[in-house]
Amino acid sequence: MTIEPVATIAKPNRVSLHLKRQPAVPLEAEVISPDVMGQLSNAELRELRVYHGKRQLPLSEFFDVEGEFSQDLELHGDLHKVRWIGRAMSQGSITVHGSVGMHLGSYMSGGRIEVHGDAGDWIGAEMKNGFIHVHGNAGGQIGAAYRGSLSGMRNGMILVDGSAGLEVGMRMRRGTIILGGPAKDFTGLQMKGGTIILLDGAEIRTGAWMNRGTIISLKPLTLLPTFTFATEHTPTVLNVLARHVAQFGVQLPYAAAEGVYRNYWGDQAIPGKGEILIWQPAA
């Protein structure tokens, strides 16, 4: 009699972190990155150091760690006090099931981050490339430059399904930021390039002191008096942009039968060469 081997189901090759206790103060955890964790055994992962106030503690003090030797990370729990996740990552993926704290994906140059929950301030700050998708709401300074720095994000894409805080895209140079919900004041502050798409508009001072770049809003905006109306038309480049963002489930209208964009130039207080396009649906 021959015995057939029992078929085994391969387990996904990833590292899973489950928060087991809330930190009393913000937890600095920049070691949670595919670049750091990708080549480490489970024992080495558990001994990685995080900063809890003035104390350095092992990662296992706060997380149950499963898996090893993987550039695909999966995080579970309410991580709103955990900061710097994915800092400077260049490869791999991070998937968060829960909320996440400040500085998510800051300085990242590649890879993918997806958050099934809310996120704090400074998402993708000064990122150079990569993709970040937050399925909930986010804080302020998305893709922005840190205080004292001249440039914000230089490439990549940040997609937030919900609302956002102050100074989205501050001093950004390139890349794309898409917001499904409304943004607060100073969206595109001192913007130097790139594209911000507002599916649900923004509060006041949009584009203040912007030098270059494009802000697209599908809802009416209250503009600063230093922006001048130029024309009503739909730039040809929007056809290309609409097809690009469609792969992320974002519908950007551009057909003449649907309406037209009102084009404003500014901020002339600089003077700047940026543009704000506000969608005007057909009557």
Secondary structure, 3 states (H helix, E strand, C coil): CCCCCCCCCCCCCCEEEEECCCCCCCEECCCCCHHHHCCCCHHHHHCCEEEECCEEEEHHHCEEEECCCCCEEEEECCECCEECCCCCCCCCEEEEECCECCCCCCCCEEEEEEECCCECCCCCCCCCEEEEEECCCCCCCCCCCCCCCCCCCCCCEEEECCCECCCCCCCCCCCEEEECCCECCCCCCCCEEEEEEECCCECCCCCCCCCEEEEEECCCCCCCCCCEEEEECCCCHHHHHHHHHHCCCCCCCCCCCCEEEEEEEECCCCCCCEEEEEEEECC
